[in-house]
Amino acid sequence: IVGIICNISPLEHLRALARKKIPGYNEIYLKKDLKISMENDVKGVYRENMGKTQIVGIDAAFDEPQHPDLVLEVDKMTEDETYQAVLDYMTEKGLGQEVQG
């Protein structure tokens, strides 16, 4: 069994700590343009929270990952392509037998 955890860590020192503390840690950076995220805000997260709470990348710090194991530019990929890229990465790293979608 391979656990995949969405670890929202906007600061590099938190990602470094996770890498140090979690055996077999692999960092996959789903790189997405903030402007595109705001334009495609189907759940209204940005619209409803602007000015009410800090938003990472706008008024709360975000450090671009310095040492990710894999970078996926999701604005340039379909969901299926992104999913397949993660499966391929896992297979290449031997993170499970043959990983199937």
C-alpha positions in Angstrom: 0.0 0.0 0.0 1.3 3.4 -1.0 0.0 6.4 0.9 -0.5 9.7 -1.0 -1.0 12.7 1.2 -1.9 16.2 0.1 0.5 18.1 2.3 -0.3 21.7 1.8 3.0 23.3 2.9 3.5 26.8 1.5 6.9 27.2 3.1 10.1 25.5 2.1 11.2 24.9 5.7 8.0 22.9 6.3 8.6 20.8 3.2 12.2 20.2 4.3 10.9 19.1 7.8 8.5 16.7 6.2 11.2 15.2 4.0 13.4 14.7 7.1 10.7 13.2 9.3 8.8 11.0 6.8 10.7 7.9 5.5 10.3 7.6 1.8 8.9 11.1 1.4 8.5 12.1 -2.3 7.5 15.7 -3.1 5.3 16.2 -6.1 4.7 19.8 -7.0 1.5 20.5 -8.8 2.5 23.8 -10.3 -0.5 26.0 -11.2 -0.7 29.6 -12.1 -2.6 31.6 -9.4 -4.3 33.8 -11.9 -5.7 30.8 -13.8 -6.8 29.3 -10.4 -8.7 32.4 -9.6 -10.4 32.5 -13.0 -11.4 28.9 -12.7 -12.7 29.2 -9.1 -15.8 27.0 -9.6 -16.3 26.7 -5.8 -15.9 30.4 -5.1 -13.0 29.9 -2.7 -11.1 33.0 -3.8 -14.1 35.1 -4.4 -15.6 34.4 -1.0 -12.4 34.7 1.0 -10.6 37.7 -0.6 -10.1 40.3 2.1 -11.5 38.1 4.8 -8.7 35.7 5.3 -5.1 35.3 4.1 -4.8 33.4 0.9 -1.5 31.6 0.1 0.3 33.3 -2.8 -1.7 36.5 -2.4 -1.3 37.8 1.1 0.3 34.8 2.8 3.7 33.6 1.9 4.4 30.8 -0.7 7.9 29.5 -1.3 8.4 27.9 -4.7 9.5 24.4 -4.0 13.3 24.1 -4.2 13.8 20.4 -4.4 10.6 18.6 -5.6 11.0 15.1 -6.8 8.5 15.7 -9.6 7.0 18.9 -11.1 3.8 18.8 -13.0 2.6 21.9 -14.7 -1.1 21.2 -14.4 -2.2 24.2 -16.5 -0.6 22.5 -19.5 -2.0 19.0 -18.8 -5.4 17.3 -18.6 -6.4 15.6 -15.4 -5.8 12.2 -17.0 -2.3 13.2 -18.1 -1.5 14.5 -14.6 -2.8 11.3 -13.0 -0.8 9.2 -15.4 2.4 11.2 -14.8 2.0 10.5 -11.0 1.5 6.7 -11.7 4.5 6.7 -14.0 6.6 8.4 -11.4 5.6 5.9 -8.8 6.3 3.0 -11.0 9.8 4.4 -12.0 10.6 4.9 -8.3 9.4 1.4 -7.4 6.7 2.7 -5.1 4.5 -0.3 -5.3 4.4 -3.1 -7.8 3.2 -2.1 -11.2 0.9 0.9 -10.4 -2.4 0.8 -12.2 -5.0 3.5 -12.6 
